[in-house]
Amino acid sequence: MSLSQTGHEFDAVMVRKENTALILYLQKERPSAQADMVELLVKSVDTLADVTFFSPDSDNFAYHLAHTRGGVVFAAALGLSALVFRLPKQALSGALAKGGEMFNELGENWIMFNPFWPERDDVHRLQEMQHWCRLAYHHALALENPAAE
């Protein structure tokens, strides 16, 4: 896992067709990210290899993105209470059943969770977010290298 330097432009590796809707949304809305959301995002990717984080201005609570080495964004911390994940189609119904909501503003297959609702203890909250993060990460790797499927 590595933290990219903050800046106002997206990392060059992230400028790819899979991220187009996401980038357009972020450029238009410029969402913030509450520190607890960023911390939970970082902890959620803790067991994954080759994850890079991007924030245009982390010192001023800007959104945070997690992407693969190849630049496919698979998770983000947005606003006061949202973690969003790019999930494979087969995982969408399960995510919706667990309280996720479609977040199509970022493109297809993005699900938004408020990890603090319903209220649960920190261990279960982290385990659930790690589960969705793992699914999103492996889906992003498949998008990054479609020939490997």
N, CA, C and O of each residue as an XYZ file, in Angstrom:
596
protein
N       0.847     -1.155      0.000
C       0.000      0.000      0.000
C       0.900      1.227      0.000
O       1.906      1.284      0.708
N       0.518      2.200     -0.805
C       1.285      3.437     -0.798
C       0.347      4.626     -0.838
O      -0.758      4.549     -1.376
N       0.797      5.710     -0.268
C       0.029      6.933     -0.296
C       0.614      7.834     -1.376
O       1.799      8.165     -1.352
N      -0.232      8.224     -2.321
C       0.266      9.112     -3.367
C       0.353     10.522     -2.804
O      -0.300     10.858     -1.816
N       1.150     11.316     -3.438
C       1.236     12.701     -3.014
C      -0.082     13.380     -3.335
O      -0.738     13.062     -4.328
N      -0.458     14.314     -2.484
C      -1.681     15.036     -2.765
C      -1.405     16.098     -3.806
O      -0.305     16.645     -3.882
N      -2.395     16.377     -4.588
C      -2.295     17.381     -5.631
C      -3.682     17.609     -6.187
O      -4.618     16.900     -5.818
N      -3.831     18.559     -7.045
C      -5.161     18.881     -7.538
C      -5.518     18.129     -8.806
O      -6.672     18.184     -9.233
N      -4.605     17.449     -9.408
C      -4.879     16.651    -10.594
C      -4.842     15.180    -10.222
O      -4.202     14.791     -9.244
N      -5.522     14.377    -10.997
C      -5.529     12.941    -10.742
C      -4.194     12.338    -11.160
O      -3.553     12.806    -12.101
N      -3.784     11.288    -10.442
C      -2.593     10.555    -10.848
C      -2.798     10.110    -12.293
O      -3.884      9.657    -12.654
N      -1.765     10.236    -13.120
C      -1.879      9.901    -14.548
C      -2.384      8.479    -14.759
O      -3.145      8.221    -15.691
N      -1.966      7.564    -13.904
C      -2.361      6.169    -14.050
C      -3.871      5.993    -13.862
O      -4.437      5.011    -14.341
N      -4.526      6.925    -13.175
C      -5.960      6.825    -12.915
C      -6.815      7.311    -14.081
O      -8.017      7.047    -14.112
N      -6.226      8.003    -15.021
C      -6.983      8.531    -16.155
C      -7.131      7.415    -17.181
O      -6.318      7.252    -18.090
N      -8.212      6.651    -16.991
C      -8.520      5.511    -17.858
C     -10.029      5.401    -17.967
O     -10.755      5.932    -17.126
N     -10.505      4.717    -18.996
C     -11.942      4.713    -19.294
C     -12.789      4.192    -18.145
O     -13.911      4.663    -17.958
N     -12.293      3.239    -17.373
C     -13.067      2.690    -16.249
C     -13.375      3.743    -15.189
O     -14.326      3.595    -14.422
N     -12.577      4.796    -15.145
C     -12.723      5.829    -14.115
C     -13.372      7.113    -14.627
O     -13.477      8.081    -13.873
N     -13.805      7.148    -15.874
C     -14.291      8.395    -16.469
C     -15.441      9.015    -15.689
O     -15.370     10.189    -15.327
N     -16.503      8.250    -15.421
C     -17.660      8.807    -14.703
C     -17.260      9.261    -13.303
O     -17.714     10.304    -12.833
N     -16.423      8.491    -12.648
C     -15.937      8.839    -11.314
C     -15.190     10.170    -11.343
O     -15.466     11.056    -10.535
N     -14.259     10.308    -12.258
C     -13.456     11.531    -12.352
C     -14.340     12.737    -12.657
O     -14.163     13.799    -12.059
N     -15.287     12.584    -13.579
C     -16.189     13.697    -13.903
C     -17.005     14.112    -12.675
O     -17.180     15.303    -12.415
N     -17.499     13.135    -11.930
C     -18.255     13.437    -10.709
C     -17.373     14.188     -9.702
O     -17.795     15.201     -9.144
N     -16.168     13.701     -9.475
C     -15.282     14.316     -8.489
C     -14.857     15.719     -8.905
O     -14.733     16.605     -8.059
N     -14.632     15.929    -10.198
C     -14.259     17.262    -10.670
C     -15.411     18.246    -10.497
O     -15.198     19.418    -10.187
N     -16.622     17.763    -10.699
C     -17.794     18.632    -10.575
C     -18.155     18.899     -9.117
O     -18.377     20.048     -8.736
N     -18.215     17.855     -8.300
C     -18.715     17.970     -6.933
C     -17.645     18.308     -5.900
O     -17.946     18.934     -4.883
N     -16.414     17.908     -6.144
C     -15.309     18.132     -5.200
C     -15.711     17.792     -3.757
O     -15.638     18.647     -2.874
N     -16.135     16.543     -3.522
C     -16.608     16.184     -2.180
C     -15.476     16.137     -1.155
O     -14.307     15.944     -1.488
N     -15.862     16.318      0.074
C     -14.920     16.185      1.183
C     -14.952     14.735      1.654
O     -15.672     13.907      1.097
N     -14.173     14.442      2.671
C     -14.230     13.130      3.323
C     -13.888     13.328      4.790
O     -12.826     13.847      5.133
N     -14.792     12.911      5.636
C     -14.599     13.014      7.069
C     -13.456     12.092      7.489
O     -13.306     11.007      6.927
N     -12.665     12.494      8.445
C     -11.468     11.744      8.851
C     -11.778     10.306      9.249
O     -10.990      9.409      8.951
N     -12.909     10.063      9.917
C     -13.272      8.689     10.294
C     -13.497      7.815      9.067
O     -13.171      6.628      9.081
N     -14.056      8.401      7.999
C     -14.289      7.641      6.766
C     -12.958      7.274      6.112
O     -12.781      6.153      5.636
N     -12.036      8.215      6.092
C     -10.723      7.957      5.498
C     -10.004      6.875      6.295
O      -9.413      5.964      5.715
N     -10.051      6.971      7.606
C      -9.402      5.971      8.459
C      -9.991      4.580      8.216
O      -9.250      3.599      8.137
N     -11.304      4.492      8.099
C     -11.941      3.207      7.848
C     -11.590      2.674      6.466
O     -11.409      1.468      6.299
N     -11.490      3.549      5.476
C     -11.069      3.122      4.135
C      -9.656      2.539      4.197
O      -9.405      1.468      3.645
N      -8.753      3.223      4.851
C      -7.366      2.754      4.954
C      -7.310      1.407      5.668
O      -6.592      0.508      5.231
N      -8.052      1.258      6.749
C      -8.078     -0.020      7.459
C      -8.724     -1.121      6.625
O      -8.356     -2.289      6.748
N      -9.679     -0.757      5.780
C     -10.382     -1.750      4.961
C      -9.492     -2.368      3.895
O      -9.726     -3.503      3.478
N      -8.481     -1.646      3.449
C      -7.581     -2.176      2.419
C      -6.299     -2.754      3.013
O      -5.405     -3.178      2.279
N      -6.214     -2.768      4.313
C      -4.981     -3.153      5.005
C      -4.402     -4.493      4.561
O      -3.181     -4.641      4.511
N      -5.233     -5.458      4.242
C      -4.732     -6.793      3.887
C      -4.525     -6.969      2.391
O      -4.136     -8.051      1.951
N      -4.773     -5.941      1.607
C      -4.653     -6.038      0.150
C      -3.283     -5.550     -0.313
O      -2.690     -4.652      0.286
N      -2.798     -6.157     -1.383
C      -1.472     -5.792     -1.912
C      -1.593     -4.735     -3.008
O      -2.607     -4.661     -3.703
N      -0.570     -3.936     -3.150
C      -0.461     -2.986     -4.260
C      -1.641     -2.026     -4.378
O      -2.177     -1.823     -5.467
N      -2.037     -1.449     -3.273
C      -3.095     -0.444     -3.272
C      -2.453      0.918     -3.096
O      -1.564      1.097     -2.265
N      -2.910      1.873     -3.883
C      -2.428      3.243     -3.775
C      -3.609      4.137     -3.420
O      -4.723      3.924     -3.898
N      -3.363      5.122     -2.592
C      -4.386      6.090     -2.224
C      -4.120      7.400     -2.951
O      -2.979      7.762     -3.239
N      -5.209      8.090     -3.234
C      -5.110      9.419     -3.842
C      -6.110     10.341     -3.153
O      -7.255      9.961     -2.908
N      -5.667     11.545     -2.846
C      -6.541     12.611     -2.378
C      -6.000     13.913     -2.950
O      -4.789     14.136     -2.935
N      -6.869     14.769     -3.448
C      -6.366     16.029     -3.997
C      -5.890     16.997     -2.917
O      -5.131     17.923     -3.203
N      -6.334     16.786     -1.673
C      -5.936     17.697     -0.604
C      -6.322     17.088      0.743
O      -7.304     17.502      1.360
N      -5.563     16.124      1.185
C      -5.914     15.409      2.415
C      -5.838     16.303      3.656
O      -6.541     16.055      4.636
N      -5.009     17.323      3.626
C      -4.912     18.223      4.775
C      -6.202     19.013      5.001
O      -6.466     19.488      6.105
N      -6.996     19.145      3.944
C      -8.248     19.899      4.037
C      -9.472     19.003      3.848
O     -10.522     19.453      3.390
N      -9.318     17.730      4.207
C     -10.426     16.782      4.252
C     -11.093     16.533      2.903
O     -12.314     16.397      2.837
N     -10.314     16.471      1.835
C     -10.865     16.123      0.527
C     -11.108     14.616      0.468
O     -10.600     13.861      1.297
N     -11.881     14.197     -0.510
C     -12.164     12.774     -0.709
C     -10.868     11.967     -0.822
O      -9.809     12.513     -1.133
N     -10.967     10.676     -0.568
C      -9.840      9.754     -0.719
C     -10.261      8.607     -1.619
O     -11.370      8.087     -1.494
N      -9.384      8.216     -2.519
C      -9.622      7.101     -3.432
C      -8.600      6.010     -3.177
O      -7.461      6.284     -2.801
N      -9.019      4.769     -3.386
C      -8.096      3.629     -3.364
C      -8.115      3.038     -4.761
O      -9.182      2.779     -5.318
N      -6.924      2.821     -5.332
C      -6.865      2.259     -6.678
C      -5.764      1.213     -6.785
O      -4.843      1.158     -5.970
N      -5.890      0.391     -7.811
C      -4.898     -0.637     -8.083
C      -3.641      0.003     -8.649
O      -3.632      1.188     -8.982
N      -2.597     -0.777     -8.754
C      -1.350     -0.281     -9.343
C      -1.591      0.233    -10.763
O      -0.959      1.191    -11.207
N      -2.513     -0.419    -11.463
C      -2.842     -0.016    -12.834
C      -3.806      1.150    -12.923
O      -4.127      1.595    -14.025
N      -4.279      1.659    -11.784
C      -5.077      2.875    -11.768
C      -6.578      2.709    -11.703
O      -7.292      3.712    -11.731
N      -7.095      1.494    -11.617
C      -8.543      1.319    -11.525
C      -8.980      1.612    -10.090
O      -8.580      0.920     -9.154
N      -9.800      2.640     -9.935
C     -10.301      3.016     -8.618
C     -11.366      1.997     -8.213
O     -12.253      1.670     -9.001
N     -11.271      1.504     -6.984
C     -12.236      0.509     -6.527
C     -12.947      0.909     -5.238
O     -13.939      0.278     -4.875
N     -12.479      1.924     -4.545
C     -13.119      2.342     -3.302
C     -12.820      3.812     -3.043
O     -11.813      4.356     -3.498
N     -13.734      4.441     -2.290
C     -13.552      5.851     -1.970
C     -14.231      6.189     -0.657
O     -15.238      5.590     -0.279
N     -13.652      7.166      0.027
C     -14.282      7.784      1.191
C     -14.808      9.130      0.725
O     -14.061      9.962      0.210
N     -16.121      9.334      0.916
C     -16.769     10.559      0.453
C     -17.666     11.114      1.551
O     -18.407     10.367      2.190
N     -17.600     12.390      1.762
C     -18.521     13.049      2.666
C     -18.349     12.669      4.125
O     -17.286     12.222      4.558
N     -19.433     12.863      4.868
C     -19.411     12.621      6.306
C     -19.602     11.162      6.670
O     -19.208     10.735      7.755
N     -20.213     10.379      5.758
C     -20.584      9.036      6.193
C     -20.657      8.022      5.059
O     -21.486      7.114      5.115
N     -19.825      8.144      4.041
C     -19.947      7.210      2.923
C     -18.614      6.581      2.543
O     -17.607      7.260      2.344
N     -18.650      5.253      2.450
C     -17.618      4.501      1.755
C     -18.301      3.914      0.530
O     -19.387      3.344      0.634
N     -17.677      4.050     -0.615
C     -18.257      3.525     -1.852
C     -17.293      2.522     -2.463
O     -16.074      2.679     -2.403
N     -17.881      1.478     -3.056
C     -17.102      0.390     -3.635
C     -17.629      0.056     -5.021
O     -18.839      0.037     -5.249
N     -16.706     -0.210     -5.950
C     -17.075     -0.682     -7.294
C     -17.121     -2.204     -7.219
O     -16.082     -2.863     -7.163
N     -18.317     -2.749     -7.219
C     -18.485     -4.186     -7.020
C     -18.826     -4.906     -8.325
O     -19.369     -4.305     -9.252
N     -18.503     -6.191     -8.386
C     -18.939     -6.976     -9.545
C     -20.463     -7.112     -9.518
O     -21.074     -7.091     -8.450
N     -21.071     -7.252    -10.695
C     -22.535     -7.324    -10.787
C     -23.121     -8.393     -9.877
O     -24.172     -8.185     -9.271
N     -22.443     -9.542     -9.776
C     -22.991    -10.645     -8.976
C     -23.007    -10.338     -7.485
O     -23.649    -11.064     -6.726
N     -22.326     -9.291     -7.039
C     -22.306     -8.939     -5.611
C     -23.295     -7.825     -5.266
O     -23.485     -7.516     -4.090
N     -23.923     -7.223     -6.268
C     -24.776     -6.063     -6.012
C     -25.982     -6.396     -5.137
O     -26.283     -5.655     -4.201
N     -26.671     -7.488     -5.421
C     -27.868     -7.804     -4.634
C     -27.505     -8.050     -3.168
O     -28.241     -7.633     -2.275
N     -26.394     -8.714     -2.913
C     -25.950     -8.933     -1.539
C     -25.605     -7.631     -0.847
O     -25.917     -7.449      0.330
N     -24.962     -6.723     -1.569
C     -24.601     -5.430     -0.988
C     -25.854     -4.607     -0.677
O     -25.925     -3.951      0.362
N     -26.822     -4.643     -1.562
C     -28.072     -3.919     -1.323
C     -28.812     -4.512     -0.126
O     -29.386     -3.777      0.677
N     -28.799     -5.831     -0.007
C     -29.454     -6.500      1.125
C     -28.786     -6.149      2.455
O     -29.434     -6.190      3.501
N     -27.502     -5.805      2.425
C     -26.758     -5.453      3.640
C     -26.799     -3.952      3.928
O     -26.070     -3.469      4.794
N     -27.638     -3.221      3.216
C     -27.807     -1.802      3.507
C     -27.100     -0.861      2.559
O     -27.151      0.354      2.751
N     -26.439     -1.388      1.539
C     -25.804     -0.528      0.557
C     -26.832      0.117     -0.351
O     -27.960     -0.363     -0.464
N     -26.446      1.198     -0.993
C     -27.305      1.901     -1.935
C     -26.537      2.103     -3.228
O     -25.334      2.360     -3.211
N     -27.238      1.986     -4.348
C     -26.593      2.246     -5.637
C     -26.109      3.695     -5.654
O     -26.790      4.594     -5.159
N     -24.937      3.908     -6.224
C     -24.376      5.252     -6.347
C     -23.912      5.419     -7.788
O     -22.715      5.480     -8.070
N     -24.880      5.491     -8.687
C     -24.609      5.497    -10.120
C     -23.902      6.752    -10.615
O     -23.428      6.785    -11.751
N     -23.824      7.785     -9.779
C     -23.118      9.000    -10.185
C     -21.653      8.717    -10.521
O     -21.025      9.471    -11.263
N     -21.117      7.631     -9.972
C     -19.711      7.282    -10.199
C     -19.533      6.311    -11.361
O     -18.406      6.026    -11.767
N     -20.633      5.804    -11.895
C     -20.576      4.812    -12.963
C     -21.331      3.568    -12.537
O     -21.973      3.547    -11.486
N     -21.253      2.554    -13.340
C     -21.963      1.305    -13.056
C     -21.344      0.572    -11.865
O     -20.136      0.617    -11.637
N     -22.201     -0.091    -11.131
C     -21.805     -1.035    -10.085
C     -21.170     -0.397     -8.859
O     -20.466     -1.083     -8.118
N     -21.390      0.870     -8.625
C     -20.877      1.506     -7.414
C     -21.949      1.453     -6.334
O     -23.097      1.834     -6.564
N     -21.565      0.980     -5.163
C     -22.458      0.863     -4.010
C     -21.913      1.737     -2.883
O     -20.718      1.737     -2.589
N     -22.823      2.475     -2.268
C     -22.455      3.353     -1.156
C     -22.951      2.736      0.151
O     -24.092      2.285      0.251
N     -22.074      2.728      1.139
C     -22.424      2.271      2.478
C     -22.190      3.407      3.467
O     -21.226      4.163      3.352
N     -23.085      3.509      4.430
C     -22.828      4.318      5.606
C     -22.414      3.313      6.673
O     -23.275      2.669      7.272
N     -21.123      3.165      6.923
C     -20.656      2.118      7.834
C     -21.078      2.324      9.289
O     -20.903      1.428     10.116
N     -21.627      3.489      9.605
C     -22.051      3.753     10.970
C     -23.556      3.570     11.165
O     -24.095      3.861     12.232
N     -24.231      3.079     10.106
C     -25.641      2.780     10.220
C     -25.934      1.487      9.484
O     -25.471      1.361      8.350
N     -26.646      0.530     10.008
C     -27.078      0.589     11.401
C     -25.874      0.508     12.338
O     -24.793      0.056     11.958
N     -26.089      0.950     13.544
C     -25.000      0.990     14.518
C     -24.514     -0.422     14.820
O     -25.308     -1.323     15.092
N     -23.210     -0.599     14.768
C     -22.601     -1.891     15.111
C     -21.250     -1.619     15.737
O     -20.730     -0.505     15.666
N     -20.689     -2.640     16.347
C     -19.400     -2.432     17.005
C     -18.295     -2.294     15.951
O     -18.461     -2.680     14.794
N     -17.176     -1.738     16.385
C     -16.071     -1.434     15.476
C     -15.536     -2.661     14.755
O     -15.183     -2.576     13.579
N     -15.470     -3.803     15.438
C     -14.922     -5.018     14.829
C     -15.800     -5.475     13.669
O     -15.295     -5.763     12.584
N     -17.112     -5.541     13.892
C     -18.016     -5.982     12.829
C     -18.085     -4.968     11.683
O     -18.180     -5.346     10.516
N     -18.038     -3.700     12.022
C     -18.034     -2.649     11.000
C     -16.819     -2.813     10.091
O     -16.948     -2.787      8.867
N     -15.649     -2.981     10.684
C     -14.426     -3.135      9.903
C     -14.472     -4.416      9.066
O     -14.099     -4.400      7.893
N     -14.921     -5.508      9.649
C     -14.991     -6.771      8.905
C     -15.901     -6.649      7.689
O     -15.575     -7.157      6.616
N     -17.037     -5.978      7.849
C     -17.955     -5.822      6.719
C     -17.341     -4.947      5.630
O     -17.444     -5.272      4.448
N     -16.715     -3.857      6.008
C     -16.110     -2.973      5.011
C     -14.922     -3.663      4.328
O     -14.695     -3.460      3.135
N     -14.171     -4.471      5.069
C     -13.074     -5.231      4.461
C     -13.613     -6.222      3.430
O     -13.002     -6.428      2.382
N     -14.755     -6.832      3.729
C     -15.374     -7.771      2.793
C     -15.701     -7.078      1.473
O     -15.323     -7.567      0.409
N     -16.397     -5.947      1.533
C     -16.769     -5.233      0.305
C     -15.522     -4.692     -0.403
O     -15.462     -4.666     -1.633
N     -14.557     -4.273      0.361
C     -13.320     -3.749     -0.222
C     -12.571     -4.839     -0.985
O     -12.065     -4.599     -2.081
N     -12.503     -6.032     -0.407
C     -11.838     -7.167     -1.077
C     -12.523     -7.498     -2.386
O     -11.859     -7.694     -3.404
N     -13.859     -7.564     -2.370
C     -14.606     -7.840     -3.606
C     -14.344     -6.762     -4.654
O     -14.124     -7.062     -5.827
N     -14.369     -5.510     -4.218
C     -14.140     -4.397     -5.142
C     -12.722     -4.428     -5.709
O     -12.520     -4.183     -6.899
N     -11.758     -4.724     -4.872
C     -10.357     -4.789     -5.301
C     -10.162     -5.863     -6.371
O      -9.542     -5.605     -7.403
N     -10.684     -7.058     -6.130
C     -10.518     -8.136     -7.109
C     -11.277     -7.842     -8.396
O     -10.835     -8.220     -9.481
N     -12.412     -7.172     -8.280
C     -13.154     -6.747     -9.473
C     -12.325     -5.720    -10.262
O     -12.268     -5.778    -11.490
N     -11.694     -4.791     -9.558
C     -10.858     -3.781    -10.223
C      -9.672     -4.430    -10.935
O      -9.303     -4.018    -12.034
N      -9.081     -5.439    -10.310
C      -7.977     -6.145    -10.969
C      -8.450     -6.805    -12.253
O      -7.721     -6.825    -13.245
N      -9.664     -7.345    -12.244
C     -10.219     -7.968    -13.453
C     -10.486     -6.904    -14.529
O     -10.277     -7.161    -15.715
N     -10.941     -5.722    -14.127
C     -11.161     -4.640    -15.084
C      -9.842     -4.136    -15.664
O      -9.754     -3.766    -16.834
N      -8.830     -4.136    -14.815
C      -7.497     -3.673    -15.215
C      -6.887     -4.591    -16.268
O      -6.196     -4.134    -17.179
N      -7.149     -5.882    -16.134
C      -6.549     -6.875    -17.021
C      -7.626     -7.887    -17.442
O      -7.650     -9.012    -16.945
N      -8.521     -7.480    -18.364
C      -9.637     -8.345    -18.738
C      -9.211     -9.682    -19.330
O      -9.980    -10.642    -19.271
N      -8.036     -9.774    -19.887
C      -7.559    -11.036    -20.473
C      -7.290    -12.085    -19.410
O      -7.246    -13.276    -19.718
N      -7.108    -11.666    -18.162
C      -6.798    -12.592    -17.081
C      -8.026    -13.340    -16.566
O      -7.891    -14.314    -15.826
N      -9.235    -12.889    -16.956
C     -10.462    -13.550    -16.493
C     -10.638    -14.889    -17.151
O     -11.616    -15.585    -16.881
